[in-house]
């Protein structure tokens, strides 16, 4: 890669300068960093279950809803701007939506039956959910504004826990149609309903990996609730957690490197682990019950090394890419912070300016 000598000199000066700003250990998230990739969850720490949000490292835990009724089941819109959730505030369980900061809470379903478990389509145009309005649990879909509510499964057995595939072509769900709860999959229009797991245990909570190649789920096939993963066709089923406590409700990070989950051990806490099951870490660390983690699918702009934070190390990596010292970035899609259709030295400069407080966000306002 050839660049003009003056630009090269400026680039090298930037690399040196950001190293001075960061100081020793600049690759780690912490001081001089912007943590992101919010995880939504529910907690009863304020007397009843409400929707909360926190950073991916467990910091900055903050309440979004404040209602005496139960709020649960948070689900981020694909662009990270909204959160769908279920609430009992109108006397029965309904699907609501709100802005990511908790404002603008609106009832979408407005139906006397129980509606729960919202899941956004990847393009943000629809929301799948569970409803008992036809006498048993079925998977429904509606437009993102609540219109066009349609039964997809149409089966006498109970169906629940819908999860949309990343390409929008399929919906995974759990079903009792074969005498016990197993993971099934169907086309987005409800056709082609197929069983993926076949175990006498309880299998539930399917969630797709961001690349669509795997599905994580919970199962009690080994005597208690554990997190499992399998290929998208149901093959290669493998246990990730192995703990006497119950592990439930897996949720993938946007880059597929981690899975958040609920661990029910001396109270419910939100944990995170690497996608291979290693590195299991408590995020919430609170005496109240914390449940139902949901990772914001929007990648963190500027996080080019996939550590769920924007640090001086990201600026340095971009600088190294430009001068040819490295050949690529682990999360290259987060590198174009000024949205110019390419990773350039200007992106590294903007990250450095964000870290030292000269700008407040990426892309800059």
Order of alpha helices (4+ residues) and beta strands (2+ residues): alpha-beta-beta-beta-beta-beta-beta-beta-beta-beta-beta-beta-beta-beta-beta-beta-beta-beta-beta-beta-beta-beta-beta-beta-beta-beta-beta-alpha-alpha
